[in-house]
């Protein structure tokens, strides 16, 4: 082997040693640096998310009173008991404001809703007498009872108008949902009678919603005229 060959072999050996040293020493350092950068980026992202959450909470805190009032109002729409006296007062108010005579209210015992198990439904029949437009006004007021006509005296109540049947003096009738009926123009306005089917809601889970109803709420109509 010549001197030149020996130098070449020695050079190649040194290069190999340096390469192996790089793999064994430098590469782990590079991986550690990359991991540190990833951890830093993750910490920065988490810090930004926390800052965003703090800002959102601060915004909610500023509106806390308003949100609390809305929550209490929504809760009042679904009482834990049937609260039939409150329902009667609300319907009487609507009838008085619309100018119709509230003849009777017939509530049935509460039953757990099949669509919303957290609610109970009270099927309620209402009979009124008055003019066609007065009856239409009454239906509009009933559908808006959720807003509460007089929240200080009569709290808001969530309910749904299922059907309406209007009969005139000649005995002709129209049936529909809401105010979708046809007035009998041949009969005096005071002779129109409307039979309304309502579903009134309360929160389920209370003894009043689970136990069989007794008294006026279970036995039949409440005459209010």
Protein Blocks (a to p, Z undefined) as FASTA:
>chain_A
ZZklmmmmmmmmmmmmmmmmmmmmmmmmmmmmmmmmmmmmmmmmmmmmmmmmmmmmmmmm
mmmmmmmmmmmmmmmmmcfbfolmlmmmmmmmmmmmnopacfbdcdddddddfklmmbcc
ddddddddddfklmmmmmmmmmmmmnopalmlmccdddddfbdcdddfkopacddehjlc
cddfkbcfklpccdddddddddehiaklmmccehjllnmccdfZZ
